Amino acid sequence: MLTADLSRSRTTDEEVTPLFINSNDERYRQTARELIQLFEAHLEESKGDLEDAIDELTVADTDYKIVQGLAKLLEDECEFEVVSPVEPREIRRRLFERANERYPIVRQPTLGKDTQKLEVYSGVADALGISLEECYRGMYADLEGNKRLVRIGTRTAEQYADTGAGDERTSASTSTTALTGSSSEEYEHTDLTVDWLLIRYNLALAQAVLYDATEMCIRVWDHFGTVFSYVKLFGLMHRIYPIDADGKRVGSTDQAVGYEAVLDGPASLFSQSQKYGIRMANFLPALPLCDRWEMAAEILIDETLGETRQFTLDHTDGLDSHYSAGKRFDSDVERTLAQKWERATTEWELVREDDVFDLGAEVMIPDFAIEHPDGRRAILEVVGFWTPEYLESKLEKIRQVDADNFILAVSERLDCSSEEFGSAADRVLWFKTGIHVYDLVELAETYASQAEPTAMTETDT
């Protein structure tokens, strides 16, 4: 993401607006193209040399701040490593010890000019079994500016060499970006193209505005499970309400065609948290995964006076997401069940998670829905091979679910009994190694209902 000093926005008396760029504008496309080529040309070079080259890059008609912002996003896709045959700390220790033997403490350093400098380096290099150049370069190889650019996206220098470096083949580059923080979630694989970079830049501008948000209100009309999975992933405090097609709150989930979530922002906390602000900014790319969405945030512009401005976005702003749409399976059991279902002969359809149970302190997103063409529907949660601590947390959630069509598939290997599932105790299908499709169909035929499946109510977290 962009750092705060690279963000670009306009603030009026009413609103804050990111200064998006036109991704079809040739001057920005040329800038993006030159930057990508610059990074490719510096594979196996030091990070310091790359940064110097970016600083010296002169791009006509493009704001220097935009150049630095685009470079920052590319750098986020890179991997820099300490390249040295011997740990730099060990090289330094030996060099200093050997130099000290010949040069006791002096008022002014003289090693650089001393004719015995070569002897010191050569002696240490021989002792470590490395070349003189490796010894010299490795001495401070662990300094940030001396680290080597070894990967852009998923491509190494060798892979670039195989296809011939220096030409315009950016469309062949691929990248997997790691999420900020300790999450194991993955971004969707994306091509490091000019289009990718410019679209990613506009999204990053919007993310940067949210660093100072006091509150964010989102409305979504599809992909509920995916969006609320990211709310949960980033640990955002929230309240959820059912809404109708016009975005107005309704009193019952039976009337809901979408959901509104009010997310507390970093500036609303007792002490503004930069870490929480990054989490909220990181959440934003989840919204463009929806076909229809709206976002309105309050942005703190004067902490002393408490002044805020509105920041709004929706699905017509042309933002694109680099996040996964959440099609991954959480376990092999779920993946195998989905594969078995495709081969089975039944009118019931297995649908990936798209329901949300609001449990107060947390939301619970069941694994599947089982739907019949006549409108009957059951919600399925698979309780697999989890640690005792995670199982206890999961059981606590399950006991809070208030839905008669909520059914469970539970591994017999777990140390628990039906009674521990609360009101769902008689809706449990136990399995040993895998779940049988027709056993689940039988359970769904018994407990599926026509009513809307979610038990979402207004609640604070």
WONORUR-V175478 format. One record per helix or strand. SS is the DSSP state (A for helix, B for strand). FROM is the first residue (numbers start at 0). TO is the last residue. If there is no record, write none. Layout:
BEGIN
ss=(SS SS)
from=(FROM FROM)
to=(TO TO)
END
This chain:
BEGIN
ss=(A B B A B A A B A A A A A B B A A B B B B A B A B B A B A A B B A B A B B B B B A B A B A B)
from=(3 8 14 25 45 46 63 77 87 110 116 131 143 147 154 156 169 173 177 185 189 193 212 223 237 248 252 257 265 273 292 306 314 322 331 348 356 362 367 376 387 405 417 427 436 448)
to=(5 10 17 40 45 55 75 80 101 112 127 137 145 151 155 162 171 174 177 186 190 211 219 232 242 248 254 263 267 288 301 313 316 322 342 351 357 363 370 382 399 410 426 430 446 448)
END
